[in-house]
Amino acid sequence: MNNKQRKRQANILKYSRKIHRMTGAALFVFFFIVAVTGLLLGWKKHSGGIILPKSFQGTSTDLKNWLPVDVLHQEAVAVARESISPNLSLELERIDIRPDKGMVKFVFVEGYWGVQLDGATGELLHIERRRSDFIENVHDGSIFDYLLGTGNEQIKLVYTTIMGGALLMFTITGFWLWYGPKKVKANSNRHQSH
C-alpha cells in the first residue's frame, strides 16, 4: 500500500469518526427515547396488562350473533361519556373487531382510552388506557403530530426519516471504525513483509 492509499484510508477513518461522534451527540436524546420505547413495545404483550391491555372474552365468536357495529358504537360512546368523561372527544382512532374473542374495542383518539364490549350483547367488558399506543406514538414521533394537531403525519415522516437515516449512518460509520483500522494494519503488515 502506498502513502497516497494510506492517507486516503486515514482520512476516511477520520471523517467516519467525526460523523459518528457528531450524529451521536446531536441525536443522543432521540436515540435514547427510541431505544427505551422500543424495549417497552417489545415487552408489551408480556407486561401483565400494564403496557398492552388484556383482551377480554365475549359471549359469542359467531358474527351472526353480534349486534350491528353502529349499536355497539353507541354503547361504547355511552360508556365513555359515563365512565371516562362527559367531555371526552368521541373521535375514534380505530375499531378493533376480534371475532375470535367475541369482543370489539373502540379506541378513542383523546387520552388513549379504549372500551371493550361484548360483540353479541354490547355489555362492557373493560375500560382501558392504551399505554402501548402512547408509547408507539412516542417511538415513531407521531406524538408531535398528535400534540400539534397536524394532519397527514408530516412530523412523523420527518422524524422517522432523520432517525432512520441517522441509524443507517451510525451503522456505516460504526462498521468502518471497526473494519478500517484492521484493514490499515493488515496492509501495513503486508507492506512491511515485502
C-alpha positions in Angstrom: 0.0 0.0 0.0 1.5 3.3 -1.0 1.4 6.5 1.0 -1.5 8.0 -1.0 -3.7 5.0 -0.3 -2.8 5.1 3.4 -3.6 8.8 3.6 -6.9 8.2 1.9 -7.9 5.4 4.4 -6.8 7.6 7.3 -9.0 10.4 6.0 -12.0 8.1 5.6 -11.4 6.9 9.2 -11.1 10.5 10.5 -14.3 11.6 8.7 -16.2 8.4 9.8 -15.2 9.1 13.4 -16.3 12.7 13.2 -19.6 11.9 11.5 -20.2 9.1 14.1 -19.5 11.4 17.0 -21.5 14.4 15.8 -24.5 12.3 14.9 -24.4 10.6 18.3 -24.1 13.9 20.1 -26.8 15.6 18.1 -29.4 12.8 18.4 -28.5 11.2 21.7 -31.8 12.0 23.4 -33.8 10.8 20.5 -31.8 7.5 20.2 -32.3 7.0 24.0 -36.1 7.5 23.6 -36.3 5.2 20.6 -34.3 2.5 22.5 -36.4 2.7 25.6 -39.8 2.8 23.8 -38.6 0.0 21.5 -37.8 -2.2 24.5 -41.2 -1.4 26.1 -43.0 -2.2 22.8 -41.1 -5.5 22.5 -42.3 -6.4 26.0 -45.9 -5.1 25.7 -47.6 -8.5 25.4 -45.7 -9.8 28.4 -46.3 -6.8 30.7 -49.3 -8.3 32.6 -51.7 -5.8 31.1 -49.7 -2.8 32.2 -48.5 -1.7 28.7 -50.9 -3.6 26.5 -54.4 -4.1 28.0 -55.7 -7.6 28.1 -58.3 -8.5 25.5 -61.4 -9.9 27.3 -63.6 -12.7 26.1 -67.2 -12.0 24.9 -70.0 -14.5 24.8 -70.1 -15.4 21.1 -67.4 -15.8 18.4 -70.1 -16.1 15.7 -70.6 -12.8 14.0 -74.2 -13.7 13.1 -75.0 -13.4 16.8 -73.4 -9.9 17.1 -75.1 -6.6 17.4 -74.6 -4.2 14.5 -71.5 -2.1 14.7 -73.4 1.2 15.0 -75.3 -0.2 18.0 -72.0 -1.3 19.6 -70.6 2.2 18.8 -73.5 3.9 20.5 -72.9 1.7 23.6 -69.2 2.5 23.6 -70.0 6.2 23.4 -72.4 6.0 26.3 -69.8 4.1 28.4 -67.1 6.6 27.5 -69.3 9.6 28.4 -70.5 7.9 31.7 -67.3 6.2 32.9 -64.4 8.2 31.5 -65.6 11.8 31.0 -68.7 13.6 29.7 -66.3 15.9 27.8 -64.3 13.2 26.1 -64.0 13.7 22.4 -65.8 10.9 20.6 -63.3 10.9 17.7 -62.3 7.3 17.1 -58.8 6.2 16.3 -60.0 2.8 15.3 -62.5 0.0 15.9 -60.8 -3.3 16.6 -63.1 -6.2 15.9 -62.0 -9.5 17.4 -64.4 -12.3 16.3 -62.1 -15.0 17.9 -62.6 -13.2 21.3 -66.2 -12.3 20.8 -65.2 -8.8 21.5 -64.9 -5.3 19.9 -62.7 -2.5 21.0 -63.5 1.2 20.4 -60.3 3.2 20.7 -60.7 6.9 21.1 -58.1 9.4 19.9 -58.2 11.6 23.0 -56.4 10.3 26.0 -55.7 6.9 24.5 -58.9 5.4 26.0 -60.4 2.2 24.8 -63.7 0.5 25.6 -64.1 -3.3 25.1 -67.6 -4.6 24.6 -69.1 -8.0 24.1 -69.9 -8.2 20.4 -73.2 -10.2 21.0 -74.6 -8.4 24.0 -73.0 -5.0 23.9 -72.1 -5.3 27.6 -69.0 -3.6 28.9 -66.0 -6.0 29.3 -63.3 -3.5 30.1 -62.3 0.2 30.0 -58.6 0.6 29.2 -55.9 3.2 29.0 -53.9 2.4 25.8 -50.4 2.9 27.1 -49.0 0.9 24.2 -50.5 3.3 21.7 -48.9 6.2 23.6 -45.5 4.5 23.7 -45.8 3.7 20.0 -46.6 7.3 19.2 -43.5 8.5 21.2 -41.4 5.8 19.5 -42.3 6.8 15.9 -42.6 10.6 16.5 -46.3 10.8 15.8 -46.8 12.1 19.3 -45.8 15.5 17.9 -48.5 15.3 15.2 -51.0 14.4 17.9 -50.0 17.2 20.2 -49.7 19.9 17.5 -52.8 18.6 15.6 -51.0 18.3 12.3 -52.7 16.1 9.7 -51.0 13.6 7.3 -48.3 12.7 9.9 -45.8 15.3 8.5 -43.8 15.4 11.7 -43.7 11.6 12.0 -42.4 11.4 8.4 -39.6 13.9 9.0 -38.7 12.3 12.4 -38.6 8.7 11.0 -36.5 9.9 8.0 -34.0 11.6 10.3 -33.8 8.8 12.8 -33.7 6.1 10.1 -31.0 8.0 8.2 -29.0 8.6 11.4 -29.2 4.9 12.3 -28.0 3.9 8.8 -25.2 6.5 9.1 -24.3 5.0 12.5 -24.2 1.5 11.1 -21.9 2.5 8.1 -19.5 4.7 10.1 -19.5 2.2 13.0 -18.6 -0.6 10.7 -15.8 1.5 9.1 -14.5 2.5 12.6 -14.2 -1.2 13.4 -13.1 -2.5 10.0 -10.9 0.4 8.8 -8.1 0.1 11.4 -7.9 -3.7 10.8 -7.6 -3.1 7.1 -4.9 -0.4 7.6 -3.0 -2.7 10.0 -3.2 -5.7 7.6 -2.0 -3.6 4.7 0.9 -2.2 6.9 1.9 -5.7 7.9 1.8 -6.8 4.2 3.8 -3.8 3.2 6.5 -4.4 5.9 6.8 -8.1 5.0 7.8 -7.2 1.4 
